């Protein structure tokens, strides 16, 4: 979704212990921390190692974009608090409201955007010096920013409806959600479309330093 011509993107499966080498970190222009089926408030060895890496990237002022789990773990690494969402699962296409930030003024963004969501955890408290960029009826921190190099998004700008339908079935088959919630989420998918192109523009502009 975010790759542009002439760029090289490397994938590190950190949940399997794959991390960039210490002497390689400086060679990268930016990092994207993706979603995960794991809890950002967990203390698995790889999660603790990821927290250390994110703190290092922050100290180096590297561009870091966090998506869903990435949003939560990034907030935790910088001093915020993460846990189970008080409103429970948020599955479907969510309307998020954008705050009057210079970030959105620069890109001439609308006051709200629709994004696909699939999470039961959330960022409870912002890291120090961070600002909320978006909120929704279910989630108080849908998006946040720290300085010019850190940004987190709770939703999944990269997801399509087909991807979410697959995830809903997977969650139901693993007994993580009730059948009623699964059916409700599928039905509501027909009500609106996610603003994928607008999110792509926002994420790309942030990573490439165009904001």
N, CA, C and O of each residue as an XYZ file, in Angstrom:
844
protein
N       0.822     -1.204      0.000
C       0.000      0.000      0.000
C       0.864      1.265      0.000
O       0.527      2.242     -0.669
N       1.960      1.253      0.736
C       2.749      2.468      0.923
C       4.015      2.530      0.072
O       4.627      3.591     -0.050
N       4.405      1.420     -0.506
C       5.652      1.392     -1.266
C       5.543      2.215     -2.538
O       4.562      2.125     -3.275
N       6.573      3.022     -2.781
C       6.642      3.815     -3.993
C       7.824      3.360     -4.837
O       8.730      2.685     -4.349
N       7.802      3.739     -6.104
C       8.821      3.286     -7.045
C      10.225      3.669     -6.571
O      10.470      4.795     -6.136
N      11.125      2.712     -6.667
C      12.512      2.963     -6.291
C      12.839      2.696     -4.844
O      13.994      2.818     -4.438
N      11.829      2.328     -4.044
C      12.064      2.080     -2.622
C      12.305      0.596     -2.354
O      11.843     -0.263     -3.104
N      13.034      0.306     -1.275
C      13.216     -1.073     -0.823
C      12.603     -1.217      0.556
O      12.954     -0.488      1.483
N      11.683     -2.163      0.685
C      11.043     -2.436      1.975
C      11.460     -3.824      2.449
O      11.337     -4.794      1.702
N      11.944     -3.928      3.666
C      12.312     -5.203      4.261
C      11.283     -5.575      5.330
O      10.762     -4.704      6.026
N      10.996     -6.863      5.456
C      10.023     -7.349      6.436
C      10.735     -8.120      7.544
O      11.525     -9.025      7.276
N      10.446     -7.750      8.786
C      11.004     -8.451      9.944
C       9.841     -9.014     10.761
O       9.033     -8.255     11.296
N       9.756    -10.320     10.858
C       8.687    -10.975     11.622
C       9.123    -11.057     13.083
O       9.646    -12.072     13.542
N       8.890     -9.958     13.794
C       9.429     -9.840     15.150
C       8.844    -10.865     16.118
O       9.508    -11.261     17.076
N       7.601    -11.298     15.875
C       6.997    -12.303     16.755
C       7.744    -13.634     16.659
O       7.611    -14.491     17.533
N       8.527    -13.801     15.599
C       9.346    -15.009     15.429
C      10.804    -14.728     15.790
O      11.680    -15.562     15.564
N      11.050    -13.557     16.348
C      12.413    -13.214     16.758
C      13.253    -12.559     15.686
O      14.463    -12.413     15.858
N      12.637    -12.158     14.574
C      13.377    -11.515     13.481
C      13.406    -10.001     13.702
O      12.366     -9.346     13.645
N      14.581     -9.452     13.952
C      14.764     -8.023     14.174
C      15.911     -7.505     13.316
O      16.818     -8.265     12.974
N      15.884     -6.224     12.964
C      17.037     -5.665     12.240
C      18.266     -5.640     13.147
O      18.150     -5.467     14.361
N      19.428     -5.813     12.555
C      20.665     -5.766     13.330
C      20.910     -4.330     13.813
O      20.486     -3.368     13.173
N      21.586     -4.208     14.927
C      21.851     -2.896     15.508
C      22.537     -1.958     14.518
O      22.199     -0.777     14.438
N      23.504     -2.491     13.763
C      24.250     -1.635     12.843
C      23.498     -1.367     11.540
O      23.986     -0.627     10.685
N      22.299     -1.970     11.382
C      21.495     -1.742     10.186
C      20.421     -0.676     10.396
O      19.939     -0.087      9.428
N      20.047     -0.426     11.636
C      18.921      0.450     11.942
C      19.075      1.835     11.318
O      18.124      2.399     10.778
N      20.280      2.363     11.403
C      20.529      3.704     10.882
C      20.359      3.822      9.385
O      20.184      4.926      8.868
N      20.408      2.698      8.673
C      20.297      2.725      7.213
C      18.860      2.918      6.735
O      18.631      3.285      5.582
N      17.901      2.675      7.611
C      16.488      2.781      7.223
C      15.957      4.198      7.430
O      16.306      4.877      8.395
N      15.109      4.622      6.502
C      14.485      5.951      6.589
C      13.290      5.946      7.530
O      12.959      6.973      8.123
N      12.640      4.789      7.667
C      11.468      4.711      8.520
C      11.043      3.281      8.767
O      11.564      2.349      8.154
N      10.090      3.115      9.674
C       9.604      1.798     10.065
C       8.089      1.814     10.202
O       7.508      2.815     10.622
N       7.447      0.695      9.844
C       6.012      0.521     10.040
C       5.804     -0.705     10.922
O       6.256     -1.799     10.584
N       5.125     -0.525     12.042
C       4.816     -1.642     12.935
C       3.369     -2.034     12.658
O       2.462     -1.226     12.861
N       3.144     -3.245     12.206
C       1.828     -3.670     11.735
C       0.939     -4.222     12.848
O       1.288     -4.182     14.027
N      -0.205     -4.731     12.443
C      -1.118     -5.382     13.367
C      -0.581     -6.737     13.796
O       0.383     -7.241     13.218
N      -1.211     -7.332     14.820
C      -0.785     -8.631     15.334
C      -1.930     -9.245     16.121
O      -2.790     -8.529     16.635
N      -1.944    -10.556     16.216
C      -2.960    -11.232     17.034
C      -2.545    -11.259     18.507
O      -3.289    -11.748     19.357
N      -1.363    -10.737     18.802
C      -0.864    -10.706     20.180
C      -1.293     -9.425     20.899
O      -1.692     -8.446     20.268
N      -1.202     -9.451     22.231
C      -1.573     -8.294     23.041
C      -0.383     -7.356     23.222
O       0.709     -7.784     23.597
N      -0.610     -6.065     22.950
C       0.462     -5.079     23.116
C       0.799     -4.848     24.584
O       1.838     -4.268     24.900
N      -0.085     -5.304     25.492
C       0.192     -5.164     26.921
C       0.830     -6.427     27.497
O       1.002     -6.541     28.711
N       1.178     -7.373     26.627
C       1.840     -8.596     27.068
C       3.315     -8.366     27.349
O       3.851     -7.293     27.073
N       3.963     -9.380     27.897
C       5.385     -9.261     28.239
C       6.211    -10.412     27.677
O       7.205    -10.827     28.275
N       5.790    -10.924     26.519
C       6.590    -11.946     25.845
C       7.978    -11.370     25.551
O       8.149    -10.154     25.465
N       8.946    -12.240     25.400
C      10.321    -11.804     25.168
C      10.426    -10.907     23.937
O      11.101     -9.878     23.964
N       9.752    -11.306     22.856
C       9.859    -10.512     21.621
C       9.171     -9.161     21.772
O       9.603     -8.180     21.167
N       8.107     -9.094     22.569
C       7.427     -7.821     22.796
C       8.331     -6.875     23.588
O       8.406     -5.684     23.284
N       9.007     -7.399     24.591
C       9.940     -6.585     25.373
C      11.093     -6.102     24.496
O      11.567     -4.974     24.635
N      11.531     -6.969     23.601
C      12.614     -6.579     22.687
C      12.132     -5.498     21.708
O      12.874     -4.577     21.367
N      10.875     -5.630     21.264
C      10.303     -4.635     20.364
C      10.164     -3.288     21.067
O      10.423     -2.244     20.468
N       9.759     -3.309     22.327
C       9.652     -2.068     23.097
C      10.999     -1.351     23.165
O      11.064     -0.128     23.039
N      12.059     -2.108     23.362
C      13.397     -1.524     23.414
C      13.792     -0.935     22.072
O      14.400      0.134     22.009
N      13.444     -1.633     20.996
C      13.764     -1.139     19.658
C      13.032      0.174     19.376
O      13.610      1.112     18.828
N      11.755      0.229     19.757
C      10.963      1.442     19.504
C      11.495      2.635     20.289
O      11.494      3.761     19.791
N      11.944      2.394     21.501
C      12.548      3.474     22.290
C      13.817      3.979     21.617
O      14.096      5.178     21.609
N      14.577      3.052     21.057
C      15.809      3.428     20.357
C      15.486      4.240     19.102
O      16.136      5.247     18.824
N      14.473      3.793     18.346
C      14.088      4.517     17.132
C      13.602      5.917     17.465
O      13.855      6.863     16.719
N      12.900      6.048     18.589
C      12.441      7.368     19.024
C      13.635      8.260     19.341
O      13.659      9.426     18.946
N      14.619      7.727     20.043
C      15.807      8.525     20.393
C      16.590      8.941     19.158
O      17.276      9.964     19.165
N      16.484      8.133     18.080
C      17.172      8.436     16.820
C      16.321      9.332     15.908
O      16.760      9.733     14.830
N      15.095      9.637     16.361
C      14.157     10.455     15.576
C      13.814      9.811     14.234
O      13.590     10.506     13.243
N      13.774      8.475     14.210
C      13.394      7.765     12.994
C      11.873      7.839     12.813
O      11.132      7.839     13.796
N      11.416      7.902     11.584
C       9.989      7.885     11.309
C       9.436      6.505     11.668
O       9.944      5.488     11.197
N       8.391      6.473     12.504
C       7.763      5.207     12.878
C       6.248      5.374     12.797
O       5.673      6.269     13.418
N       5.615      4.498     12.021
C       4.156      4.465     11.894
C       3.648      3.173     12.507
O       4.077      2.089     12.113
N       2.737      3.278     13.467
C       2.171      2.095     14.108
C       0.735      1.881     13.677
O      -0.057      2.823     13.676
N       0.383      0.643     13.305
C      -0.968      0.296     12.861
C      -1.571     -0.738     13.804
O      -0.995     -1.812     13.978
N      -2.725     -0.441     14.421
C      -3.439     -1.337     15.320
C      -2.535     -1.792     16.479
O      -2.256     -0.995     17.374
N      -2.078     -3.035     16.486
C      -1.114     -3.474     17.501
C       0.083     -2.528     17.520
O       0.591     -2.173     18.583
N       0.525     -2.127     16.333
C       1.668     -1.214     16.218
C       1.395      0.118     16.896
O       2.280      0.682     17.540
N       0.186      0.620     16.754
C      -0.267      1.856     17.395
C      -0.190      1.708     18.919
O       0.291      2.603     19.614
N      -0.662      0.583     19.421
C      -0.695      0.342     20.863
C       0.709      0.134     21.440
O       1.047      0.721     22.467
N       1.519     -0.690     20.791
C       2.858     -0.980     21.311
C       3.743      0.253     21.223
O       4.625      0.448     22.060
N       3.515      1.083     20.217
C       4.270      2.325     20.072
C       3.917      3.286     21.210
O       4.791      3.926     21.794
N       2.614      3.372     21.512
C       2.188      4.204     22.623
C       2.776      3.720     23.938
O       3.214      4.524     24.761
N       2.787      2.400     24.138
C       3.350      1.826     25.368
C       4.839      2.106     25.476
O       5.328      2.464     26.547
N       5.562      1.946     24.376
C       7.013      2.147     24.390
C       7.386      3.567     24.792
O       8.432      3.794     25.400
N       6.528      4.516     24.451
C       6.827      5.927     24.709
C       6.274      6.410     26.046
O       6.404      7.587     26.383
N       5.655      5.504     26.811
C       5.193      5.881     28.143
C       3.689      5.911     28.332
O       3.211      6.287     29.402
N       2.932      5.521     27.313
C       1.477      5.468     27.438
C       1.034      4.165     28.090
O       1.862      3.310     28.404
N      -0.270      4.015     28.291
C      -0.817      2.804     28.898
C      -1.780      2.105     27.935
O      -2.582      2.746     27.257
N      -1.678      0.772     27.895
C      -2.465     -0.043     26.970
C      -3.209     -1.124     27.737
O      -2.705     -1.622     28.743
N      -4.408     -1.499     27.276
C      -5.144     -2.590     27.903
C      -6.379     -2.946     27.113
O      -6.574     -2.462     25.998
N      -7.226     -3.802     27.694
C      -8.465     -4.186     27.047
C      -9.377     -2.963     26.904
O      -9.467     -2.133     27.807
N     -10.041     -2.871     25.765
C     -10.941     -1.750     25.513
C     -12.180     -1.862     26.396
O     -12.778     -2.934     26.499
N     -12.558     -0.780     27.021
C     -13.723     -0.787     27.903
C     -15.010     -1.080     27.139
O     -15.962     -1.614     27.707
N     -15.042     -0.731     25.851
C     -16.239     -0.948     25.035
C     -16.233     -2.301     24.328
O     -17.147     -2.604     23.562
N     -15.205     -3.117     24.581
C     -15.127     -4.443     23.948
C     -14.616     -4.381     22.519
O     -14.000     -3.397     22.110
N     -14.870     -5.421     21.778
C     -14.416     -5.517     20.389
C     -14.955     -4.374     19.540
O     -16.101     -3.953     19.695
N     -14.110     -3.881     18.642
C     -14.552     -2.957     17.598
C     -14.187     -3.611     16.276
O     -13.021     -3.648     15.885
N     -15.205     -4.127     15.592
C     -14.986     -4.829     14.331
C     -15.906     -4.239     13.271
O     -17.126     -4.232     13.435
N     -15.329     -3.753     12.202
C     -16.146     -3.189     11.124
C     -15.501     -1.948     10.549
O     -14.289     -1.759     10.653
N     -16.318     -1.104      9.941
C     -15.839      0.153      9.379
C     -16.267      1.279     10.319
O     -17.455      1.567     10.467
N     -15.292      1.899     10.939
C     -15.538      2.906     11.965
C     -15.316      4.313     11.432
O     -14.360      4.571     10.700
N     -16.199      5.206     11.802
C     -16.032      6.618     11.457
C     -15.212      7.277     12.546
O     -15.628      7.315     13.704
N     -14.051      7.797     12.184
C     -13.204      8.479     13.159
C     -13.222      9.980     12.881
O     -13.246     10.416     11.730
N     -13.211     10.750     13.954
C     -13.275     12.211     13.851
C     -11.876     12.780     14.031
O     -11.188     12.465     15.002
N     -11.466     13.611     13.101
C     -10.131     14.200     13.133
C     -10.128     15.492     13.943
O     -11.046     16.305     13.836
N      -9.096     15.669     14.746
C      -8.961     16.896     15.520
C      -8.435     18.011     14.615
O      -7.845     17.716     13.576
N      -8.628     19.268     14.973
C      -8.136     20.387     14.145
C      -6.619     20.539     14.266
O      -6.129     21.462     14.917
N      -5.883     19.627     13.633
C      -4.426     19.624     13.703
C      -3.824     20.155     12.400
O      -4.428     20.055     11.332
N      -2.633     20.716     12.514
C      -1.903     21.220     11.342
C      -1.623     20.096     10.353
O      -1.503     20.327      9.150
N      -1.522     18.877     10.875
C      -1.279     17.711     10.016
C      -2.361     17.606      8.946
O      -2.060     17.400      7.770
N      -3.609     17.746      9.352
C      -4.733     17.583      8.436
C      -4.955     18.826      7.580
O      -5.414     18.726      6.443
N      -4.631     19.991      8.123
C      -4.762     21.235      7.361
C      -3.841     21.222      6.160
O      -4.216     21.632      5.062
N      -2.620     20.740      6.390
C      -1.624     20.678      5.314
C      -2.114     19.814      4.154
O      -1.892     20.149      2.990
N      -2.780     18.700      4.471
C      -3.247     17.764      3.443
C      -4.680     18.045      2.995
O      -5.221     17.330      2.151
N      -5.294     19.088      3.561
C      -6.678     19.438      3.217
C      -7.612     18.242      3.431
O      -8.381     17.862      2.548
N      -7.519     17.668      4.623
C      -8.299     16.483      4.968
C      -9.707     16.866      5.407
O      -9.924     17.986      5.870
N     -10.670     15.951      5.268
C     -12.031     16.191      5.777
C     -12.037     16.114      7.306
O     -11.009     15.820      7.915
N     -13.173     16.374      7.918
C     -13.254     16.344      9.385
C     -13.404     14.935      9.944
O     -13.238     14.729     11.147
N     -13.717     13.958      9.086
C     -13.841     12.570      9.540
C     -13.467     11.624      8.404
O     -13.545     11.976      7.227
N     -13.060     10.414      8.784
C     -12.684      9.383      7.813
C     -13.205      8.037      8.288
O     -13.346      7.805      9.489
N     -13.490      7.154      7.344
C     -13.905      5.791      7.674
C     -12.717      4.852      7.513
O     -11.976      4.936      6.534
N     -12.543      3.963      8.476
C     -11.414      3.035      8.443
C     -11.868      1.682      8.983
O     -12.719      1.614      9.870
N     -11.304      0.619      8.450
C     -11.602     -0.729      8.933
C     -10.883     -0.961     10.262
O      -9.696     -0.665     10.400
N     -11.618     -1.495     11.235
C     -11.041     -1.771     12.554
C     -11.308     -3.227     12.953
O     -12.314     -3.821     12.565
N     -10.391     -3.775     13.730
C     -10.567     -5.120     14.284
C      -9.651     -5.241     15.497
O      -8.507     -5.681     15.384
N     -10.176     -4.840     16.670
C      -9.350     -4.859     17.876
C     -10.217     -4.930     19.127
O     -11.377     -4.515     19.128
N      -9.626     -5.464     20.187
C     -10.298     -5.466     21.496
C      -9.429     -4.813     22.568
O      -9.833     -4.721     23.727
N      -8.229     -4.358     22.178
C      -7.359     -3.589     23.062
C      -7.315     -2.153     22.570
O      -7.702     -1.863     21.439
N      -6.841     -1.256     23.425
C      -6.738      0.139     23.023
C      -5.679      0.853     23.847
O      -5.229      0.356     24.880
N      -5.297      2.009     23.379
C      -4.380      2.865     24.116
C      -5.204      3.634     25.140
O      -6.028      4.473     24.777
N      -4.981      3.348     26.422
C      -5.752      3.989     27.498
C      -5.301      5.424     27.723
O      -6.113      6.340     27.849
N      -3.973      5.596     27.769
C      -3.409      6.914     28.049
C      -2.314      7.246     27.049
O      -1.528      6.381     26.663
N      -2.268      8.499     26.634
C      -1.239      8.950     25.703
C       0.143      8.968     26.350
O       0.262      9.141     27.563
N       1.185      8.790     25.540
C       2.533      9.019     26.051
C       2.702     10.513     26.357
O       1.970     11.337     25.808
N       3.647     10.868     27.218
C       3.906     12.283     27.474
C       4.224     13.036     26.188
O       4.930     12.521     25.322
N       3.709     14.242     26.064
C       3.963     15.144     24.928
C       3.304     14.685     23.624
O       3.529     15.290     22.576
N       2.495     13.625     23.675
C       1.786     13.184     22.472
C       0.464     13.936     22.350
O      -0.051     14.457     23.340
N      -0.078     13.992     21.149
C      -1.367     14.644     20.924
C      -2.324     13.689     20.212
O      -1.912     12.922     19.341
N      -3.583     13.740     20.584
C      -4.604     12.934     19.918
C      -4.926     13.581     18.572
O      -5.192     14.781     18.497
N      -4.899     12.781     17.520
C      -5.225     13.283     16.187
C      -6.618     12.858     15.741
O      -7.205     13.488     14.862
N      -7.158     11.786     16.344
C      -8.493     11.314     15.956
C      -9.107     10.485     17.079
O      -8.400      9.885     17.888
N     -10.446     10.468     17.108
C     -11.193      9.700     18.101
C     -12.466      9.176     17.450
O     -12.868      9.647     16.386
N     -13.099      8.197     18.099
C     -14.369      7.660     17.607
C     -15.304      7.464     18.792
O     -14.917      7.674     19.941
N     -16.528      7.062     18.507
C     -17.497      6.843     19.580
C     -17.059      5.730     20.523
O     -17.426      5.734     21.698
N     -16.266      4.765     20.015
C     -15.828      3.639     20.844
C     -14.431      3.813     21.421
O     -14.128      3.294     22.495
N     -13.597      4.530     20.719
C     -12.183      4.612     21.094
C     -11.722      6.061     21.196
O     -11.822      6.826     20.236
N     -11.218      6.426     22.366
C     -10.822      7.811     22.595
C      -9.554      8.226     21.875
O      -9.379      9.395     21.532
N      -8.656      7.251     21.642
C      -7.398      7.559     20.937
C      -7.319      6.691     19.687
O      -6.722      5.614     19.709
N      -7.908      7.151     18.622
C      -7.866      6.422     17.344
C      -6.570      6.705     16.587
O      -6.154      5.939     15.718
N      -5.952      7.814     16.940
C      -4.739      8.219     16.235
C      -3.980      9.212     17.109
O      -4.584     10.091     17.726
N      -2.656      9.071     17.161
C      -1.862     10.011     17.933
C      -0.544     10.313     17.232
O      -0.119      9.615     16.311
N       0.075     11.373     17.705
C       1.342     11.809     17.115
C       2.276     12.290     18.209
O       1.844     12.946     19.157
N       3.555     11.964     18.081
C       4.592     12.467     18.975
C       5.636     13.164     18.117
O       6.279     12.534     17.277
N       5.803     14.449     18.328
C       6.754     15.217     17.535
C       6.427     15.034     16.045
O       5.260     14.892     15.680
N       7.446     15.038     15.195
C       7.209     14.895     13.756
C       7.558     13.509     13.233
O       7.445     13.244     12.036
N       7.991     12.607     14.150
C       8.504     11.330     13.656
C       7.739     10.102     14.148
O       8.061      8.983     13.749
N       6.738     10.285     14.999
C       5.978      9.154     15.534
C       4.485      9.355     15.264
O       3.934     10.416     15.558
N       3.835      8.331     14.702
C       2.390      8.406     14.507
C       1.765      7.017     14.647
O       2.288      6.036     14.120
N       0.649      6.948     15.357
C      -0.060      5.684     15.537
C      -1.488      5.785     15.041
O      -2.145      6.812     15.219
N      -1.970      4.718     14.418
C      -3.345      4.645     13.914
C      -3.958      3.337     14.406
O      -3.435      2.260     14.117
N      -5.073      3.423     15.153
C      -5.707      2.230     15.693
C      -6.346      1.367     14.605
O      -6.322      0.139     14.700
N      -6.904      1.981     13.594
C      -7.549      1.243     12.509
C      -6.557      0.632     11.540
O      -5.344      0.731     11.721
N      -7.095     -0.004     10.502
C      -6.269     -0.656      9.479
C      -6.488      0.018      8.121
O      -7.354     -0.414      7.359
N      -5.727      1.061      7.805
C      -5.871      1.719      6.500
C      -5.623      0.781      5.324
O      -6.120      1.006      4.221
N      -4.844     -0.280      5.573
C      -4.444     -1.187      4.487
C      -5.455     -2.301      4.223
O      -5.352     -2.988      3.206
N      -6.422     -2.494      5.108
C      -7.362     -3.605      4.970
C      -8.439     -3.334      3.918
O      -8.857     -2.197      3.700
N      -8.868     -4.411      3.280
C     -10.040     -4.385      2.409
C     -11.173     -5.101      3.143
O     -10.953     -5.719      4.185
N     -12.369     -5.015      2.602
C     -13.499     -5.719      3.217
C     -13.286     -7.225      3.200
O     -13.654     -7.910      4.154
N     -12.702     -7.745      2.137
C     -12.457     -9.188      2.042
C     -11.509     -9.663      3.149
O     -11.703    -10.733      3.727
N     -10.485     -8.856      3.437
C      -9.554     -9.214      4.504
C     -10.288     -9.262      5.839
O     -10.082    -10.180      6.632
N     -11.143     -8.273      6.085
C     -11.868     -8.248      7.350
C     -12.852     -9.411      7.459
O     -12.984    -10.002      8.531
N     -13.535     -9.746      6.383
C     -14.457    -10.884      6.406
C     -13.724    -12.166      6.789
O     -14.234    -12.979      7.560
N     -12.533    -12.335      6.246
C     -11.707    -13.508      6.580
C     -11.344    -13.494      8.064
O     -11.385    -14.529      8.729
N     -10.989    -12.318      8.578
C     -10.621    -12.206      9.992
C     -11.799    -12.492     10.913
O     -11.640    -13.130     11.953
N     -12.978    -12.019     10.531
C     -14.174    -12.270     11.339
C     -14.420    -13.776     11.467
O     -14.682    -14.276     12.561
N     -14.335    -14.490     10.348
C     -14.520    -15.945     10.373
C     -13.453    -16.617     11.236
O     -13.736    -17.559     11.975
N     -12.245    -16.124     11.129
C     -11.132    -16.688     11.898
C     -11.349    -16.484     13.395
O     -11.134    -17.401     14.187
N     -11.777    -15.279     13.780
C     -12.029    -14.989     15.193
C     -13.167    -15.845     15.742
O     -13.096    -16.346     16.864
N     -14.226    -16.007     14.931
C     -15.361    -16.825     15.364
C     -14.964    -18.291     15.497
O     -15.337    -18.950     16.467
N     -14.216    -18.798     14.535
C     -13.800    -20.206     14.568
C     -12.855    -20.503     15.728
O     -12.736    -21.649     16.162
N     -12.191    -19.477     16.223
C     -11.275    -19.645     17.367
C     -11.967    -19.297     18.695
O     -11.325    -19.194     19.741
N     -13.292    -19.120     18.619
C     -14.101    -18.819     19.818
C     -13.685    -17.527     20.520
O     -13.804    -17.410     21.740
N     -13.194    -16.555     19.741
C     -12.804    -15.269     20.313
C     -13.940    -14.251     20.265
O     -13.929    -13.267     21.004
N     -14.923    -14.491     19.389
C     -16.108    -13.635     19.327
C     -17.349    -14.512     19.203
O     -17.285    -15.635     18.705
N     -18.480    -13.978     19.666
C     -19.747    -14.692     19.563
C     -20.281    -14.639     18.132
O     -19.922    -13.748     17.362
N     -21.138    -15.596     17.781
C     -21.723    -15.629     16.440
C     -22.527    -14.357     16.159
O     -22.510    -13.845     15.040
N     -23.224    -13.855     17.164
C     -24.041    -12.649     16.977
C     -23.181    -11.453     16.600
O     -23.569    -10.653     15.748
N     -22.009    -11.322     17.230
C     -21.097    -10.229     16.906
C     -20.533    -10.395     15.505
O     -20.395     -9.419     14.767
N     -20.206    -11.627     15.137
C     -19.678    -11.902     13.801
C     -20.690    -11.535     12.726
O     -20.337    -10.904     11.730
N     -21.931    -11.922     12.917
C     -22.966    -11.633     11.927
C     -23.267    -10.141     11.858
O     -23.476     -9.590     10.777
N     -23.289     -9.495     13.014
C     -23.539     -8.044     13.046
C     -22.438     -7.289     12.306
O     -22.714     -6.357     11.550
N     -21.186     -7.698     12.528
C     -20.049     -7.044     11.882
C     -20.111     -7.211     10.363
O     -19.830     -6.273      9.617
N     -20.482     -8.411      9.914
C     -20.587     -8.656      8.478
C     -21.697     -7.818      7.850
O     -21.532     -7.278      6.756
N     -22.819     -7.714      8.543
C     -23.950     -6.935      8.027
C     -23.600     -5.457      7.896
O     -23.950     -4.814      6.907
N     -22.906     -4.924      8.900
C     -22.574     -3.501      8.899
C     -21.531     -3.135      7.851
O     -21.385     -1.966      7.494
N     -20.804     -4.143      7.355
C     -19.804     -3.879      6.323
C     -20.433     -3.327      5.046
O     -19.768     -2.664      4.249
N     -21.710     -3.607      4.864
C     -22.389     -3.184      3.647
C     -22.835     -1.715      3.699
O     -23.264     -1.155      2.691
N     -22.729     -1.104      4.877
C     -23.266      0.240      5.055
C     -22.371      1.351      4.523
O     -22.878      2.397      4.117
N     -21.041      1.154      4.512
C     -20.145      2.210      4.040
C     -18.837      1.630      3.535
O     -18.559      0.445      3.721
N     -18.036      2.470      2.896
C     -16.742      2.061      2.368
C     -15.627      2.755      3.156
O     -15.796      3.897      3.584
N     -14.494      2.079      3.349
C     -13.363      2.736      4.017
C     -12.694      3.729      3.073
O     -12.684      3.530      1.858
N     -12.141      4.785      3.630
C     -11.469      5.814      2.824
C     -10.007      5.444      2.616
O      -9.104      6.142      3.077
N      -9.786      4.336      1.915
C      -8.431      3.784      1.801
C      -7.449      4.727      1.109
O      -6.304      4.853      1.544
N      -7.883      5.389      0.039
C      -6.977      6.274     -0.703
C      -6.567      7.488      0.128
O      -5.431      7.951      0.033
N      -7.483      8.001      0.936
C      -7.156      9.146      1.783
C      -6.172      8.724      2.875
O      -5.221      9.445      3.177
N      -6.409      7.561      3.455
C      -5.487      7.045      4.476
C      -4.101      6.789      3.872
O      -3.076      7.058      4.497
N      -4.097      6.271      2.659
C      -2.814      6.026      1.982
C      -2.039      7.331      1.820
O      -0.834      7.383      2.064
N      -2.735      8.368      1.412
C      -2.108      9.681      1.240
C      -1.545     10.189      2.560
O      -0.435     10.720      2.607
N      -2.319     10.024      3.634
C      -1.894     10.485      4.958
C      -0.661      9.728      5.439
O       0.317     10.339      5.869
N      -0.707      8.399      5.366
C       0.400      7.567      5.843
C       1.668      7.796      5.023
O       2.763      7.909      5.574
N       1.508      7.862      3.716
C       2.655      8.075      2.836
C       3.274      9.442      3.090
O       4.498      9.566      3.150
N       2.451     10.458      3.238
C       2.948     11.815      3.488
C       3.726     11.883      4.797
O       4.749     12.562      4.890
N       3.223     11.165      5.818
C       3.937     11.143      7.105
C       5.296     10.463      6.970
O       6.316     11.016      7.382
N       5.306      9.265      6.392
C       6.554      8.499      6.292
C       7.599      9.193      5.424
O       8.795      9.104      5.702
N       7.158      9.877      4.385
C       8.095     10.513      3.455
C       8.414     11.958      3.843
O       9.081     12.674      3.097
N       7.929     12.385      5.025
C       8.269     13.718      5.504
C       7.629     14.843      4.732
O       8.217     15.916      4.598
N       6.416     14.616      4.213
C       5.737     15.641      3.413
C       4.740     16.463      4.219
O       4.083     17.350      3.674
N       4.624     16.177      5.507
C       3.688     16.932      6.341
C       4.342     18.185      6.910
O       3.698     18.941      7.637
